[in-house]
Amino acid sequence: MAQRPAARRLLLTALIGSFGLAMPAGARPLANAPGDARTDADFGGEVASKEVRQIANWILASRDNQALPFIVIDKISAKVFVFDGEGRIRGAAPALLGMGRGDDTVPGIGQRKLATIKPAERTTPAGRFEAALGNDFDQDILWVDYDSALSLHRVIQGNPRDRRHARLASPTPLDNRISYGCINVPVHFYDAVVAPAFKGTVGIVYILPETKSLETVFSLRAVAIPSP
């Protein structure tokens, strides 16, 4: 979980506001779009679950991303997918996620000291988040939800016993639940894919649920969704 320098909240809010977005916001209804706009995501051969393909197609069919770059995070598979504003994949990588399983944020967790956060409270919440690059002291990160101190960033060393780099490199997602809630990705993936995708713009991060249904978290029934 990232630490939030309070003075930076106004800057982040202003950046998101300058793109005509609210923070936070619910799903957008179907908007007018060019007739040749994509309605299905281009995964470029990347392996993805049915749920990831379903939400990515819905994003494009509903224009929910407003032509902004977007990220889909599959908590069950512990995998991050980054797309450009037209739904073409820019890259995918494994991720470390919150130790606690669940789809909700503990109220007030962004104001608490890390040492007071119990393992069950260390969740990566599901939902739609308007995100922007920012800083957390000495490193740049992608702020996903500033109020709850949720961010996506390069994998950190942390406690050596956490074996974070080894967990990312393992072939199974079963050992990828170790963080306080933030999304840790490989350093090269952050530098080569995430940061360039969000440089000079804001975007949307969609975190898929693991205990709730997609329909509960996202308004999938608002538009017809192409079959994955």
Secondary structure as the mmCIF struct_conf table of DSSP 4:
data_model
#
loop_
_struct_conf.conf_type_id
_struct_conf.id
_struct_conf.beg_label_comp_id
_struct_conf.beg_label_asym_id
_struct_conf.beg_label_seq_id
_struct_conf.end_label_comp_id
_struct_conf.end_label_asym_id
_struct_conf.end_label_seq_id
TURN_TY1_P TURN_TY1_P1 ALA A 6 ALA A 7
HELX_RH_AL_P HELX_RH_AL_P1 ARG A 8 SER A 18
TURN_TY1_P TURN_TY1_P2 PHE A 19 GLY A 20
BEND BEND1 MET A 23 PRO A 24
HELX_LH_PP_P HELX_LH_PP_P1 ALA A 27 LEU A 30
TURN_TY1_P TURN_TY1_P3 GLY A 35 ASP A 36
BEND BEND2 ALA A 37 ALA A 37
BEND BEND3 THR A 39 ASP A 40
STRN STRN1 ASP A 42 ASP A 42
TURN_TY1_P TURN_TY1_P4 GLY A 44 GLY A 45
HELX_RH_AL_P HELX_RH_AL_P2 LYS A 50 SER A 62
TURN_TY1_P TURN_TY1_P5 ARG A 63 ALA A 67
STRN STRN2 PHE A 70 ASP A 74
TURN_TY1_P TURN_TY1_P6 LYS A 75 ALA A 78
STRN STRN3 LYS A 79 PHE A 83
TURN_TY1_P TURN_TY1_P7 GLY A 85 GLU A 86
BEND BEND4 GLY A 87 GLY A 87
STRN STRN4 ARG A 88 ARG A 88
STRN STRN5 ILE A 89 PRO A 94
STRN STRN6 LEU A 96 LEU A 96
STRN STRN7 LEU A 97 GLY A 98
BEND BEND5 MET A 99 MET A 99
STRN STRN8 GLY A 100 GLY A 100
BEND BEND6 ASP A 103 ASP A 104
HELX_LH_PP_P HELX_LH_PP_P2 THR A 105 VAL A 106
TURN_TY1_P TURN_TY1_P8 PRO A 107 GLY A 108
HELX_RH_3T_P HELX_RH_3T_P1 ILE A 109 GLN A 111
BEND BEND7 ARG A 112 ARG A 112
HELX_RH_3T_P HELX_RH_3T_P2 LEU A 114 THR A 116
HELX_RH_3T_P HELX_RH_3T_P3 PRO A 119 GLU A 121
STRN STRN9 THR A 123 THR A 123
STRN STRN10 GLY A 127 ASP A 136
TURN_TY1_P TURN_TY1_P9 PHE A 137 ASP A 138
STRN STRN11 GLN A 139 ASP A 145
HELX_RH_3T_P HELX_RH_3T_P4 TYR A 146 SER A 148
TURN_TY1_P TURN_TY1_P10 ALA A 149 ALA A 149
STRN STRN12 LEU A 150 ARG A 154
HELX_LH_PP_P HELX_LH_PP_P3 VAL A 155 ILE A 156
BEND BEND8 ASN A 159 ASN A 159
HELX_RH_3T_P HELX_RH_3T_P5 PRO A 160 ASP A 162
HELX_RH_AL_P HELX_RH_AL_P3 ARG A 164 ALA A 169
BEND BEND9 SER A 170 PRO A 171
HELX_RH_3T_P HELX_RH_3T_P6 PRO A 173 ASP A 175
STRN STRN13 ARG A 177 SER A 179
BEND BEND10 TYR A 180 GLY A 181
HELX_LH_PP_P HELX_LH_PP_P4 CYS A 182 CYS A 182
STRN STRN14 ILE A 183 VAL A 185
HELX_RH_AL_P HELX_RH_AL_P4 VAL A 187 PHE A 189
HELX_RH_PI_P HELX_RH_PI_P1 TYR A 190 VAL A 194
HELX_RH_AL_P HELX_RH_AL_P5 ALA A 195 PHE A 198
TURN_TY1_P TURN_TY1_P11 LYS A 199 GLY A 200
BEND BEND11 THR A 201 THR A 201
STRN STRN15 GLY A 203 ILE A 207
BEND BEND12 GLU A 210 LYS A 212
HELX_RH_AL_P HELX_RH_AL_P6 LEU A 214 VAL A 217
BEND BEND13 PHE A 218 PHE A 218
HELX_RH_3T_P HELX_RH_3T_P7 LEU A 220 ALA A 222
BEND BEND14 VAL A 223 VAL A 223
#
